[in-house]
Amino acid sequence: MTSHEEEKLREAENQNEDVSEKKKKRFTVKQCLVLAGAWVNLYMCIAVPSSLTVIYVEFIYHFDSSKAMAGLVVSLCGGMRGCAGILAGLIVNRIGAKWTTLLGSILTSSGIFLSFFAPNMLMVILTLGALTGIGYSFINVSTFVALGDNFGDQIGNLSILITMARPLAGMTMPFIVKFLIDIYGWRGTLLIVSAFNLHICAFSIVMGPEKNSRSKELANSETETEEEGEGDDEKDEPTDGAKSKKKKSRKSFHFSIFKEKMYLLLILSLTLLNSCFSAVTTIMVDVGVKRGFGLNRSVLVLTIRAFSALLSRFMSATIWHTKCVSNISMVCLTGICQGFGMLLLPLSRTYLLFVIGNVIIGFSAGTRNCMTPGIIMDFIGIERYASALGMSTTMTGGAEVLSGPIAGKITDIYGSYDLSLMLDCFVSIISGSVILLVPSVLFWKKKCGKGEESTVSAEI
């Protein structure tokens, strides 16, 4: 064979490799359906809790309730979405993302439906707050696990795209709920929302793992652990039956995530930041009404804030691809900016300043939340991702449950929202500053590692 013919064969092989790589990069029909289902799931996970800030005012006047009790409904619905994160992670590890999503859809729709018959605030708290929030926790965790199962390392980029559903939910759902309340009242509105929420059941069908995706990665991790075991103790080799049992067993929860100090520091800061954001969101509509801006203009502020959170996704995508700023540093900056945005709210005597403060808050929170799943994936990996995500959402959810009633109680005591807003401002700034410890510690570890290598080489 001549050299010319060999070159042609090489070119043909290279072309075949390029074609195969392009085919691998293309999304399958199953993956496209998973993306569509994930988008709808995350939309509803934010749509209902964010729209409760509009019904919050109706609860106060209809049941003659205190602001703390009414705020507990909003905080429970948003907070239990995180509080039940560990439980959701356990269930996902046992029955899979598909069935967990289906279970969450049934729980949320049932909770919203039963609240239609609520005779008092206690019933609303249990159904619309606790039961609905737990269902959304199952949907939230199982959705991101399904993305990890079907896309693997691409979840960092896809989370920026998928989480666009969150600000869009905040933009549209408050106006939809306000429109429905004017026609059907708040009880009729809950029936319509419950029916719409059942669409998640249809999308749960496609939330199963892609063939040869997560199974391969888990198999690789299992073979690595087996090889390590063989290296440590070659004499005690397991039999074939023991190996098969070992491969079939799946951990319900990976306690090794508690050894990751950087991960623990990250979720502690995120817990405080998201609790402050939740507290401000709970009282935002009533703050605008008390300022004299009116109910419609106060609801419009939520839409404007959600739109700013949507725009933040484009900046997050740019940072993620260019790596011009580290993800941890960006989370730190968003926390500090969120604090300054909250500082403008008690000072807002004009509607323009009120809007500017909410835009800063929405942009900061949107940037932080869409980058969080990818950061957790980088710290933990796909095998422990469900446990780590469940733990982080439980921490943030627990704080969100308390933040709304605390904000309402402070207002009931002092008769003004200003003190609560100032406290949220300072906690956000401090929490954002604490995240700076993560890149500082990582830099210090790298520097110490280089120093040890240099001393060893010098001794040699």
Buried (B, 14 or more C-beta within 10 A) or exposed (E): EEEEEEEEEEEEEEEEEEEEEEEEEEBEEBBEBBBEBBBBBBBBBBBBBBBBBBBBBBBBEBBEBBBBBBBBBBBBBBBBBBBBBBBBBBBBBEEBBBBBBBBBBBBBBBBBBBBBEBEEBEBBBBBBBBBBBBBBBBBBBBBBBBBBBBBBEBBBBBBBBBBBBBBBBBBBBBBBBBEBBEEEEBBEBBBBBBEBBBBBBEBBEBBBBBEEBBEEBBEEBBEEEBEEBEEEEEEEEEEEEEEEEEEEEEEEBBEEBEEBEBBBBBBBBBBBBBBBBBBBBBBBBBBBBEBEBEBEBBBBBBBBBBBBBBBBBEBBBEBBEEEEEBBBBBBBBBBBBBBBBBBBBBEBEEBEEBBBBBBBBBBBBBBBBBBBBBBBBBBBBBBBBBBBBBBBBBBBBBBBBBBBBBBBBBBEEEEEBBBBBBBBBEBBBBBBBBBBBBBEEEEEEEEEEEEEEEEEEEEE
